[in-house]
Amino acid sequence: MIKSKKLSEILSSIETQDEIIDFLFVFSGQLNEDVVATAVKLIERKLKMEMHSPTTITRTKIISTEILQNITKHQMENKDLLPYYFLASTDKGLVIYAGNAISDSGKTEIEKQLGLYKSYPAEEMRKIYLNALSKSIVDSNGNAGLGLLDIAYRSGQKFNYNFSPAANNAYLFDLNVWITK
Amino acid sequence: MEKIIIEGSLNTPEITIHSNPNYITIKGVCAPENPKKFFSEFIHQVEFLIADVKPLEITIHLDYFNTGSSRSLLDFLLIRANDAFKNITKVHWIVEGGDDDLFEAGKMLEELSGLPFHFKEI
């Protein structure tokens, strides 16, 4: 039973928007490092059971790790907007739906980055990613600033995002990422 | 001959550091929340055990990684300042057969590090 109205709305919306065959993994709640690692392990087991290819499994684990660790680092405490992560299967492959509350400044930065990564020519993405990896610096908190670019690169730029205004100058940031076969 | 084994965890790899012959093996998940801290401690252990310029071979067999670890791994492969890292003769990059993403990650590290990589599918 999903108690959060928002979460049930999101699930209903997803089911009507996309041709979901099955939800493979559903999580909502506050995250920490151990929860992320355990979630990725469970996702891996589920994908192996469903006989997905090694590439799909690795890609899903890497993208999921980036999404979940980003949420862990940037999640705002908001009991009405708990972070969520769903992994679903469709005829065309897998889809990740994730969301969390973010600040106004967070919205500005994420919107700018995702818009830029979406606009890059597909054939240039490897070169752009390689260049960013070579120039990146890991800061004292362990951030390399490559997470969103990594998601864009690995998904073949198949992602959508949305920001919904929420109380206390917060936004619900929804990110959908497709991992096609 | 001396050996240090750093136990793996849910999000960090098991690491074996071996001196005389010099080799390092990194195996498992590499996605700590703070890769910089994790790699810094690991490099410190390497410098403690390996203090000569004899050939060093590195074997990397990752399950998956995060972007911070990818960059930290590159930083590790680019170290030339200490004797332990002056003579890296080969990097063995091991992937599961058909895993294009991990294979490609190795190709990128090969390009950026300039080190000789040997790719093996298991």
HADDOCK unambig.tbl for C-alpha pairs under 7 A between the chains (distance, minus, plus):
assign (segid A and resid 33 and name CA) (segid B and resid 33 and name CA) 6.53 0.50 0.50
assign (segid A and resid 37 and name CA) (segid B and resid 10 and name CA) 5.90 0.50 0.50
assign (segid A and resid 37 and name CA) (segid B and resid 11 and name CA) 5.86 0.50 0.50
assign (segid A and resid 54 and name CA) (segid B and resid 98 and name CA) 6.04 0.50 0.50
assign (segid A and resid 54 and name CA) (segid B and resid 99 and name CA) 4.85 0.50 0.50
assign (segid A and resid 55 and name CA) (segid B and resid 98 and name CA) 6.56 0.50 0.50
assign (segid A and resid 55 and name CA) (segid B and resid 99 and name CA) 4.36 0.50 0.50
assign (segid A and resid 55 and name CA) (segid B and resid 100 and name CA) 5.42 0.50 0.50
assign (segid A and resid 55 and name CA) (segid B and resid 101 and name CA) 5.76 0.50 0.50
assign (segid A and resid 58 and name CA) (segid B and resid 64 and name CA) 6.36 0.50 0.50
assign (segid A and resid 58 and name CA) (segid B and resid 101 and name CA) 6.79 0.50 0.50
assign (segid A and resid 59 and name CA) (segid B and resid 101 and name CA) 6.53 0.50 0.50
assign (segid A and resid 61 and name CA) (segid B and resid 64 and name CA) 6.87 0.50 0.50
assign (segid A and resid 62 and name CA) (segid B and resid 64 and name CA) 6.24 0.50 0.50
assign (segid A and resid 62 and name CA) (segid B and resid 65 and name CA) 6.28 0.50 0.50
assign (segid A and resid 62 and name CA) (segid B and resid 66 and name CA) 6.28 0.50 0.50
assign (segid A and resid 65 and name CA) (segid B and resid 66 and name CA) 6.55 0.50 0.50
assign (segid A and resid 66 and name CA) (segid B and resid 66 and name CA) 6.35 0.50 0.50
assign (segid A and resid 130 and name CA) (segid B and resid 108 and name CA) 6.82 0.50 0.50
assign (segid A and resid 133 and name CA) (segid B and resid 71 and name CA) 6.44 0.50 0.50
assign (segid A and resid 134 and name CA) (segid B and resid 112 and name CA) 6.73 0.50 0.50
assign (segid A and resid 138 and name CA) (segid B and resid 36 and name CA) 6.50 0.50 0.50
assign (segid A and resid 138 and name CA) (segid B and resid 68 and name CA) 6.31 0.50 0.50
assign (segid A and resid 140 and name CA) (segid B and resid 36 and name CA) 6.79 0.50 0.50
assign (segid A and resid 141 and name CA) (segid B and resid 34 and name CA) 5.84 0.50 0.50
assign (segid A and resid 142 and name CA) (segid B and resid 33 and name CA) 6.51 0.50 0.50
assign (segid A and resid 142 and name CA) (segid B and resid 34 and name CA) 4.04 0.50 0.50
assign (segid A and resid 142 and name CA) (segid B and resid 35 and name CA) 5.38 0.50 0.50
assign (segid A and resid 142 and name CA) (segid B and resid 36 and name CA) 5.34 0.50 0.50
assign (segid A and resid 142 and name CA) (segid B and resid 68 and name CA) 6.12 0.50 0.50
assign (segid A and resid 143 and name CA) (segid B and resid 68 and name CA) 5.81 0.50 0.50
assign (segid A and resid 144 and name CA) (segid B and resid 67 and name CA) 6.64 0.50 0.50
assign (segid A and resid 144 and name CA) (segid B and resid 68 and name CA) 5.00 0.50 0.50
assign (segid A and resid 146 and name CA) (segid B and resid 67 and name CA) 6.07 0.50 0.50
assign (segid A and resid 147 and name CA) (segid B and resid 67 and name CA) 6.16 0.50 0.50
